[in-house]
Amino acid sequence: MNDSHAATVPLSPVRFPHLSGPVWLIWRQHRAAFWTGAGLLAAFAVFVVFQRAEMVAYIDAHNLLGCVYDSPEPRCEGVNAFRGQFYDLLHYTGLVISFAPLIIGVFLGGPLLSREMENGTYLLSRSQSVSGTRWFAYKLGVPAVVTLVGTGVLSALYTWWWKPADELLKGMHWYDSPPFSNIGVVPVAMSLFALVTGAAIGVVMRRTVAAMAVTGAACIVGWAGLSLLRPLLWPTKEATAQQFTADLYGSPTPLGLLQPHAWPMDLPSKPYSSWNIDWGYLTTSGEKFTSTACGALNEASAACARAHDVAGVWIQYHPATHFWPLQWVMAAVLLAMTGAVTAFCFWWVQRRS
């Protein structure tokens, strides 16, 4: 057949996925916040790429790969210099992004439902044959997905940046925030909980500014409570030491006993980087005796310790290997609370429908 006589088949226009219905409406309502978050996340990604590349180049140039804080190898003497150059930037950047859940709770969760209820615009959605439950599911579901993706990327970026320095920074309080609340699954779970908490407060209070203020206070109080709960989320280990002569600097004292408040960090059988939870004296009968009962490290305290038949010291701690168990358990607790708050919101919306 001649090509000139070939039938011309019209090409169908290429159709790309697009938002529609309630999802499109929610995106339109919150697009400024979503795009702002995406822009900040992109800027942070560029920052992390450059900073990590510089840090990795330093590790390679100074042959520090495989070194740890207390390594006896001569080549690892540069670990302290590495910490002095890179730790502060990692630490303070982590402090800044620690506020992400608070910002999400206050500026996204708080106004999420309260603004529509305060202005009465939610009635328009209800007039379009959309049930209260379905309206709430879309209103909370879309921001929850955005929060999940955004904070997941944020946490992954910070974890990726931190990982090359992990061994070199082992003694830098892994249990503090940062890095604990910026690495792994905890920041994602915290952000989702802050979002739904803000939404719950907003749906009850129906006042935007008040909901934002109460959400901020609730996030701060909640984080303080979780910080107190965190050491209890996983079983601690315990180390003991028999009576010996030492002080904070390792020099002899005439007391014949090491005061727990002045313990060297390298207590026998306890890793240097451990998170010390509780400590005290140990009597000859094996009973624990509070470390503060005899006062400061002096001759009087030695006499007090001997009077109470103190024979050694004990300490309960979390080693650095407990980082991920504590992460997963805390994330599970946060997600369980998120589910409970979400269920309350659905119940409240249905009750008011």
SETISE-503387 format. One record per residue (C-alpha): residue in three letters; chain; x, z, y. Coordinates in Angstrom, 3 decimals, always signed. Layout:
<recs>
<ALA; A; <X; Z; Y>>
...
</recs>
This chain:
<recs>
<MET; A; <+0.000; +0.000; +0.000>>
<ASN; A; <+1.251; -0.860; +3.458>>
<ASP; A; <+2.237; +2.230; +5.450>>
<SER; A; <+0.358; +0.902; +8.461>>
<HIS; A; <-2.877; +1.050; +6.470>>
<ALA; A; <-2.247; +4.530; +5.095>>
<ALA; A; <-4.960; +6.981; +5.935>>
<THR; A; <-4.024; +9.383; +8.650>>
<VAL; A; <-4.644; +12.946; +7.563>>
<PRO; A; <-5.095; +15.332; +10.487>>
<LEU; A; <-2.811; +18.355; +10.368>>
<SER; A; <-4.465; +21.742; +10.388>>
<PRO; A; <-3.245; +24.068; +13.110>>
<VAL; A; <-0.952; +26.822; +11.917>>
<ARG; A; <-2.740; +30.154; +12.059>>
<PHE; A; <-0.740; +33.321; +12.476>>
<PRO; A; <-2.036; +36.762; +11.576>>
<HIS; A; <-3.748; +38.403; +14.491>>
<LEU; A; <-5.536; +41.635; +15.231>>
<SER; A; <-9.286; +41.728; +15.436>>
<GLY; A; <-12.168; +44.149; +15.579>>
<PRO; A; <-11.505; +47.866; +16.001>>
<VAL; A; <-7.780; +47.448; +15.312>>
<TRP; A; <-7.443; +44.983; +18.206>>
<LEU; A; <-9.441; +47.286; +20.480>>
<ILE; A; <-7.275; +50.312; +19.676>>
<TRP; A; <-4.125; +48.258; +20.177>>
<ARG; A; <-5.400; +47.132; +23.583>>
<GLN; A; <-6.226; +50.703; +24.582>>
<HIS; A; <-2.789; +52.053; +23.679>>
<ARG; A; <-0.600; +48.971; +24.039>>
<ALA; A; <+1.367; +50.455; +26.950>>
<ALA; A; <+2.418; +53.451; +24.851>>
<PHE; A; <+3.126; +51.263; +21.809>>
<TRP; A; <+5.266; +48.773; +23.738>>
<THR; A; <+7.115; +51.558; +25.542>>
<GLY; A; <+7.951; +53.177; +22.223>>
<ALA; A; <+9.076; +49.830; +20.762>>
<GLY; A; <+11.320; +49.185; +23.759>>
<LEU; A; <+12.930; +52.620; +23.560>>
<LEU; A; <+13.430; +52.229; +19.818>>
<ALA; A; <+15.126; +48.841; +20.298>>
<ALA; A; <+17.437; +50.288; +22.968>>
<PHE; A; <+18.302; +53.208; +20.687>>
<ALA; A; <+19.083; +50.797; +17.831>>
<VAL; A; <+21.561; +48.901; +20.014>>
<PHE; A; <+23.143; +52.185; +21.125>>
<VAL; A; <+23.504; +53.425; +17.523>>
<VAL; A; <+25.045; +50.152; +16.328>>
<PHE; A; <+27.796; +50.325; +18.957>>
<GLN; A; <+28.445; +54.066; +18.566>>
<ARG; A; <+28.578; +53.906; +14.782>>
<ALA; A; <+30.944; +50.938; +14.870>>
<GLU; A; <+33.306; +52.877; +17.154>>
<MET; A; <+33.135; +55.955; +14.913>>
<VAL; A; <+33.782; +54.001; +11.705>>
<ALA; A; <+36.706; +52.205; +13.361>>
<TYR; A; <+38.191; +55.583; +14.323>>
<ILE; A; <+37.837; +56.892; +10.758>>
<ASP; A; <+39.538; +53.785; +9.370>>
<ALA; A; <+42.307; +53.764; +11.990>>
<HIS; A; <+43.181; +57.434; +11.327>>
<ASN; A; <+42.737; +57.219; +7.537>>
<LEU; A; <+40.143; +60.013; +7.494>>
<LEU; A; <+37.884; +58.535; +4.821>>
<GLY; A; <+37.319; +61.169; +2.126>>
<CYS; A; <+38.554; +64.061; +4.254>>
<VAL; A; <+36.575; +67.266; +4.655>>
<TYR; A; <+36.805; +70.059; +7.191>>
<ASP; A; <+39.203; +72.288; +5.235>>
<SER; A; <+41.095; +69.602; +3.306>>
<PRO; A; <+44.766; +70.545; +2.627>>
<GLU; A; <+45.936; +66.917; +2.809>>
<PRO; A; <+48.289; +66.262; +5.770>>
<ARG; A; <+46.425; +63.061; +6.659>>
<CYS; A; <+43.251; +65.117; +7.213>>
<GLU; A; <+44.703; +67.105; +10.091>>
<GLY; A; <+42.948; +64.651; +12.397>>
<VAL; A; <+39.490; +65.940; +11.382>>
<ASN; A; <+39.394; +68.394; +14.306>>
<ALA; A; <+40.253; +65.625; +16.773>>
<PHE; A; <+37.494; +63.480; +15.249>>
<ARG; A; <+34.982; +66.294; +15.666>>
<GLY; A; <+36.058; +66.831; +19.256>>
<GLN; A; <+35.488; +63.174; +20.081>>
<PHE; A; <+32.278; +62.393; +18.230>>
<TYR; A; <+30.353; +65.577; +17.440>>
<ASP; A; <+28.979; +66.268; +20.926>>
<LEU; A; <+27.518; +62.764; +21.245>>
<LEU; A; <+25.875; +63.002; +17.822>>
<HIS; A; <+24.612; +66.503; +18.542>>
<TYR; A; <+23.134; +65.922; +22.000>>
<THR; A; <+21.608; +62.588; +21.033>>
<GLY; A; <+19.968; +64.406; +18.157>>
<LEU; A; <+18.652; +67.059; +20.557>>
<VAL; A; <+17.031; +64.350; +22.680>>
<ILE; A; <+15.291; +62.654; +19.762>>
<SER; A; <+14.189; +66.070; +18.455>>
<PHE; A; <+11.531; +65.879; +21.179>>
<ALA; A; <+9.958; +62.754; +19.622>>
<PRO; A; <+7.253; +64.687; +17.696>>
<LEU; A; <+6.387; +66.690; +20.807>>
<ILE; A; <+6.103; +63.513; +22.907>>
<ILE; A; <+3.980; +61.807; +20.253>>
<GLY; A; <+1.692; +64.818; +19.964>>
<VAL; A; <+1.234; +65.327; +23.712>>
<PHE; A; <+1.127; +61.767; +25.054>>
<LEU; A; <-0.399; +59.917; +22.106>>
<GLY; A; <-2.271; +62.465; +19.996>>
<GLY; A; <-3.678; +64.587; +22.823>>
<PRO; A; <-5.412; +61.763; +24.745>>
<LEU; A; <-6.217; +59.740; +21.619>>
<LEU; A; <-9.812; +60.976; +21.273>>
<SER; A; <-10.247; +63.345; +24.193>>
<ARG; A; <-10.034; +60.585; +26.815>>
<GLU; A; <-12.831; +58.554; +25.241>>
<MET; A; <-15.000; +61.610; +24.783>>
<GLU; A; <-14.361; +62.827; +28.298>>
<ASN; A; <-15.208; +59.421; +29.799>>
<GLY; A; <-18.028; +58.725; +27.351>>
<THR; A; <-16.561; +55.354; +26.320>>
<TYR; A; <-16.753; +56.280; +22.636>>
<LEU; A; <-20.515; +55.745; +22.924>>
<LEU; A; <-19.869; +52.005; +23.331>>
<SER; A; <-18.232; +51.902; +19.917>>
<ARG; A; <-21.071; +53.902; +18.448>>
<SER; A; <-23.564; +51.407; +19.886>>
<GLN; A; <-21.909; +48.593; +17.913>>
<SER; A; <-23.114; +49.950; +14.566>>
<VAL; A; <-19.787; +51.694; +13.943>>
<SER; A; <-20.193; +55.063; +12.265>>
<GLY; A; <-18.437; +58.107; +13.667>>
<THR; A; <-16.283; +58.380; +10.548>>
<ARG; A; <-15.214; +54.744; +10.684>>
<TRP; A; <-14.532; +54.957; +14.424>>
<PHE; A; <-12.342; +58.018; +13.891>>
<ALA; A; <-10.538; +56.427; +10.924>>
<TYR; A; <-9.504; +53.450; +13.047>>
<LYS; A; <-8.686; +55.555; +16.104>>
<LEU; A; <-6.365; +57.786; +14.110>>
<GLY; A; <-5.197; +55.313; +11.466>>
<VAL; A; <-3.626; +52.709; +13.760>>
<PRO; A; <-1.514; +55.211; +15.768>>
<ALA; A; <-0.594; +56.969; +12.511>>
<VAL; A; <+0.795; +53.731; +11.054>>
<VAL; A; <+2.703; +53.020; +14.276>>
<THR; A; <+4.057; +56.596; +14.276>>
<LEU; A; <+5.055; +56.354; +10.614>>
<VAL; A; <+6.958; +53.107; +11.145>>
<GLY; A; <+8.501; +54.092; +14.485>>
<THR; A; <+9.754; +57.533; +13.496>>
<GLY; A; <+10.848; +56.219; +10.103>>
<VAL; A; <+13.068; +53.659; +11.839>>
<LEU; A; <+14.288; +56.306; +14.305>>
<SER; A; <+15.233; +58.680; +11.504>>
<ALA; A; <+16.871; +55.888; +9.490>>
<LEU; A; <+18.989; +54.869; +12.489>>
<TYR; A; <+20.157; +58.409; +13.155>>
<THR; A; <+20.848; +59.012; +9.444>>
<TRP; A; <+22.837; +55.774; +9.285>>
<TRP; A; <+24.854; +56.852; +12.318>>
<TRP; A; <+25.467; +60.366; +10.969>>
<LYS; A; <+26.347; +59.422; +7.382>>
<PRO; A; <+30.009; +58.296; +7.914>>
<ALA; A; <+30.704; +61.614; +9.656>>
<ASP; A; <+28.819; +63.795; +7.203>>
<GLU; A; <+31.820; +65.040; +5.211>>
<LEU; A; <+33.958; +65.384; +8.330>>
<LEU; A; <+31.308; +67.538; +10.011>>
<LYS; A; <+30.395; +69.693; +7.002>>
<GLY; A; <+31.146; +72.917; +8.823>>
<MET; A; <+28.987; +72.035; +11.837>>
<HIS; A; <+25.789; +73.840; +10.841>>
<TRP; A; <+23.922; +71.204; +8.827>>
<TYR; A; <+20.881; +73.496; +8.883>>
<ASP; A; <+20.555; +73.458; +12.664>>
<SER; A; <+18.489; +71.037; +14.686>>
<PRO; A; <+20.104; +68.544; +14.874>>
<PRO; A; <+20.858; +67.271; +12.345>>
<PHE; A; <+18.183; +68.802; +10.081>>
<SER; A; <+15.164; +67.706; +12.129>>
<ASN; A; <+16.570; +64.221; +12.848>>
<ILE; A; <+17.641; +63.089; +9.386>>
<GLY; A; <+15.575; +62.144; +6.364>>
<VAL; A; <+11.838; +62.688; +5.970>>
<VAL; A; <+11.299; +65.772; +8.155>>
<PRO; A; <+11.099; +63.949; +11.547>>
<VAL; A; <+8.519; +61.508; +10.147>>
<ALA; A; <+6.361; +64.291; +8.719>>
<MET; A; <+6.702; +66.326; +11.917>>
<SER; A; <+5.593; +63.376; +14.062>>
<LEU; A; <+2.541; +62.651; +11.920>>
<PHE; A; <+1.550; +66.308; +12.033>>
<ALA; A; <+1.974; +66.408; +15.812>>
<LEU; A; <-0.161; +63.271; +16.172>>
<VAL; A; <-3.103; +64.549; +14.120>>
<THR; A; <-2.838; +68.012; +15.674>>
<GLY; A; <-3.145; +66.460; +19.125>>
<ALA; A; <-6.094; +64.363; +17.959>>
<ALA; A; <-7.814; +67.430; +16.469>>
<ILE; A; <-7.359; +69.440; +19.650>>
<GLY; A; <-8.645; +66.511; +21.695>>
<VAL; A; <-11.737; +65.950; +19.574>>
<VAL; A; <-12.664; +69.633; +19.905>>
<MET; A; <-11.793; +70.171; +23.581>>
<ARG; A; <-13.004; +66.770; +24.910>>
<ARG; A; <-10.762; +67.184; +27.991>>
<THR; A; <-7.647; +65.034; +28.208>>
<VAL; A; <-5.338; +67.156; +30.356>>
<ALA; A; <-6.331; +70.383; +28.610>>
<ALA; A; <-5.863; +68.773; +25.185>>
<MET; A; <-2.379; +67.551; +26.135>>
<ALA; A; <-1.351; +71.004; +27.395>>
<VAL; A; <-2.674; +72.824; +24.331>>
<THR; A; <-1.079; +70.235; +22.027>>
<GLY; A; <+2.303; +70.804; +23.669>>
<ALA; A; <+2.008; +74.571; +23.212>>
<ALA; A; <+0.817; +74.150; +19.614>>
<CYS; A; <+3.763; +71.872; +18.749>>
<ILE; A; <+6.278; +74.356; +20.176>>
<VAL; A; <+4.713; +77.329; +18.403>>
<GLY; A; <+4.383; +75.330; +15.181>>
<TRP; A; <+8.034; +74.285; +15.205>>
<ALA; A; <+9.117; +77.889; +15.836>>
<GLY; A; <+7.009; +79.023; +12.880>>
<LEU; A; <+8.423; +76.321; +10.609>>
<SER; A; <+11.967; +77.296; +11.632>>
<LEU; A; <+11.240; +80.852; +10.468>>
<LEU; A; <+9.690; +79.535; +7.251>>
<ARG; A; <+12.457; +77.046; +6.449>>
<PRO; A; <+14.985; +79.407; +4.777>>
<LEU; A; <+12.225; +80.577; +2.414>>
<LEU; A; <+11.337; +77.090; +1.182>>
<TRP; A; <+14.037; +76.982; -1.478>>
<PRO; A; <+15.657; +79.775; -3.552>>
<THR; A; <+18.876; +81.081; -2.014>>
<LYS; A; <+22.129; +81.700; -3.824>>
<GLU; A; <+23.942; +85.017; -3.769>>
<ALA; A; <+27.619; +85.903; -3.641>>
<THR; A; <+29.235; +89.324; -3.946>>
<ALA; A; <+32.714; +90.652; -3.269>>
<GLN; A; <+34.367; +93.872; -4.296>>
<GLN; A; <+35.846; +96.220; -1.756>>
<PHE; A; <+38.975; +94.780; -0.128>>
<THR; A; <+40.882; +95.013; +3.137>>
<ALA; A; <+40.318; +92.323; +5.778>>
<ASP; A; <+38.758; +91.612; +9.135>>
<LEU; A; <+37.599; +88.474; +10.947>>
<TYR; A; <+41.177; +87.241; +11.336>>
<GLY; A; <+42.365; +88.242; +7.873>>
<SER; A; <+44.692; +91.022; +9.062>>
<PRO; A; <+44.785; +94.383; +7.206>>
<THR; A; <+42.649; +97.312; +8.346>>
<PRO; A; <+42.818; +100.906; +7.141>>
<LEU; A; <+39.161; +100.900; +6.128>>
<GLY; A; <+39.456; +99.388; +2.696>>
<LEU; A; <+36.156; +97.515; +3.158>>
<LEU; A; <+35.070; +94.276; +4.767>>
<GLN; A; <+32.266; +94.728; +7.313>>
<PRO; A; <+29.643; +91.992; +6.702>>
<HIS; A; <+29.257; +91.209; +10.418>>
<ALA; A; <+32.964; +90.351; +10.530>>
<TRP; A; <+33.152; +88.349; +7.319>>
<PRO; A; <+35.470; +85.387; +7.156>>
<MET; A; <+33.395; +82.295; +6.462>>
<ASP; A; <+35.388; +81.666; +3.278>>
<LEU; A; <+34.074; +84.642; +1.336>>
<PRO; A; <+35.059; +84.195; -2.337>>
<SER; A; <+32.579; +82.029; -4.298>>
<LYS; A; <+30.679; +81.009; -1.120>>
<PRO; A; <+31.248; +77.575; +0.464>>
<TYR; A; <+32.453; +77.540; +4.065>>
<SER; A; <+29.546; +75.424; +5.308>>
<SER; A; <+26.810; +77.673; +3.883>>
<TRP; A; <+23.779; +78.827; +5.825>>
<ASN; A; <+23.979; +82.629; +5.710>>
<ILE; A; <+20.481; +84.118; +5.378>>
<ASP; A; <+20.925; +87.832; +4.615>>
<TRP; A; <+23.816; +90.170; +3.835>>
<GLY; A; <+24.757; +93.795; +3.360>>
<TYR; A; <+26.679; +96.367; +1.332>>
<LEU; A; <+26.608; +96.859; -2.431>>
<THR; A; <+26.807; +100.320; -3.980>>
<THR; A; <+28.514; +101.203; -7.254>>
<SER; A; <+25.093; +101.360; -8.917>>
<GLY; A; <+24.352; +97.771; -7.878>>
<GLU; A; <+21.834; +98.666; -5.158>>
<LYS; A; <+21.852; +96.805; -1.856>>
<PHE; A; <+22.609; +98.826; +1.250>>
<THR; A; <+21.853; +97.499; +4.733>>
<SER; A; <+24.891; +96.284; +6.635>>
<THR; A; <+23.821; +97.886; +9.938>>
<ALA; A; <+23.331; +101.428; +8.668>>
<CYS; A; <+26.959; +102.437; +9.201>>
<GLY; A; <+27.498; +100.809; +12.586>>
<ALA; A; <+30.559; +98.912; +13.802>>
<LEU; A; <+33.811; +98.369; +11.918>>
<ASN; A; <+35.777; +101.576; +12.624>>
<GLU; A; <+36.912; +104.798; +10.964>>
<ALA; A; <+33.441; +106.323; +11.348>>
<SER; A; <+31.799; +103.412; +9.551>>
<ALA; A; <+34.332; +103.663; +6.734>>
<ALA; A; <+33.439; +107.310; +6.231>>
<CYS; A; <+29.728; +106.385; +6.308>>
<ALA; A; <+30.262; +103.638; +3.730>>
<ARG; A; <+32.151; +105.997; +1.428>>
<ALA; A; <+29.418; +108.603; +1.837>>
<HIS; A; <+26.842; +106.081; +0.637>>
<ASP; A; <+29.016; +105.066; -2.310>>
<VAL; A; <+29.547; +101.509; -1.045>>
<ALA; A; <+31.686; +99.479; -3.410>>
<GLY; A; <+31.340; +95.908; -2.148>>
<VAL; A; <+29.353; +93.401; -0.126>>
<TRP; A; <+26.676; +90.780; -0.886>>
<ILE; A; <+25.320; +87.736; +0.899>>
<GLN; A; <+22.385; +85.391; +0.295>>
<TYR; A; <+22.889; +81.829; +1.506>>
<HIS; A; <+21.937; +78.181; +1.270>>
<PRO; A; <+24.837; +75.860; +0.408>>
<ALA; A; <+24.977; +72.402; +1.983>>
<THR; A; <+23.632; +70.979; -1.302>>
<HIS; A; <+20.266; +72.528; -0.414>>
<PHE; A; <+19.854; +70.133; +2.513>>
<TRP; A; <+17.675; +67.611; +0.671>>
<PRO; A; <+15.579; +70.130; -1.311>>
<LEU; A; <+14.779; +71.909; +1.964>>
<GLN; A; <+14.009; +68.535; +3.568>>
<TRP; A; <+11.567; +67.461; +0.869>>
<VAL; A; <+9.803; +70.814; +0.635>>
<MET; A; <+9.396; +71.058; +4.417>>
<ALA; A; <+8.103; +67.491; +4.552>>
<ALA; A; <+5.611; +68.302; +1.787>>
<VAL; A; <+4.399; +71.363; +3.724>>
<LEU; A; <+4.004; +69.290; +6.903>>
<LEU; A; <+2.146; +66.501; +5.107>>
<ALA; A; <-0.170; +69.022; +3.441>>
<MET; A; <-0.988; +70.512; +6.857>>
<THR; A; <-1.451; +66.988; +8.236>>
<GLY; A; <-3.965; +66.261; +5.485>>
<ALA; A; <-5.816; +69.509; +6.185>>
<VAL; A; <-6.024; +68.825; +9.938>>
<THR; A; <-7.144; +65.239; +9.295>>
<ALA; A; <-9.903; +66.467; +6.949>>
<PHE; A; <-11.020; +68.917; +9.651>>
<CYS; A; <-11.205; +66.066; +12.167>>
<PHE; A; <-13.354; +63.947; +9.855>>
<TRP; A; <-15.634; +66.926; +9.233>>
<TRP; A; <-15.914; +67.653; +12.953>>
<VAL; A; <-16.706; +64.014; +13.814>>
<GLN; A; <-19.374; +63.817; +11.068>>
<ARG; A; <-20.841; +67.110; +12.206>>
<ARG; A; <-21.135; +65.850; +15.757>>
<SER; A; <-22.419; +62.391; +14.745>>
</recs>
